[in-house]
């Protein structure tokens, strides 16, 4: 029987070869039984609450759910990495709520699931600086958090490492969130339609099969909020959530560009304190250095 979409598809983008028996069995496996209720994917991380109540309850506004993927987009030097750290720390809980001021960025059911953050661009010291924010914000070193440096890996090697993480590793059955900084560092040409389609298809496969959430970064075009290349186009179409980060000089503005199956969370600002830690603030606050 033919295999599911595989990392090997990067080496051969020709049409899959399927027997009639493969297609018959595969077709039946794709049928959704409408006589059975399919539960909504559990929320993993929410940002704020709905201003309207349902039967007296104000429900959290989804940012990330299990089995899906999201994108944080923005131009260079807009504090995307600081936003990543804020979301990672809030997901891990602890004392991170102190950095959210009025805004409740809340985890839901992470438990002991892994949060694995992968940096493909920065040198060891800078990756450490990103990673050390997490225990400083959470208040302790979370045992279920790892940050990795894949700068020295080739794009082909990164794809193989990523495939191992989701399909073969000892972590694969207990993943909560995997963070990729950034998506573009796993492909050769962000304008190659076939390559980009295969990569995003793999991201959807990995998140679905492991029932985790994948969050990644992408740059936008200069003087635009559109993500770069065909990779940006296809990621925007298929992501559950797209968050936009825009630098306003002394602070950055985060807004919900797109979201599936939920009301968008309200825009908010982040600043950096004297310890180089991100925090949510109102625009008029002056306690910042960036």
KAUR-V349835 format. One line per field, one symbol per residue. psi: psi as a letter, one per 40 degrees, with the letter a starting at -180 (. if undefined). A space follows every 50 residues. Layout:
# KAUR-V349835
psi=???
This chain:
# KAUR-V349835
psi=iiiihideedeheiiihhidddddddddeehhheeihhihhhhdhihaih ehihfehhiihhdhiieiiihhiiiifefddddddddddddebbeddeee behhhiihfdbeiihhhhhediiddddddddeddddddeihhefhihihf deiidddddddddddddeieedefhdhhhhgiddeeidheehdddddddd dddddddddefihhhiiiiiihfiehihaddddddddeidhhhhhhhfce iihhihdiihfiiiiiiiiiihaeefhiihiideiegie.
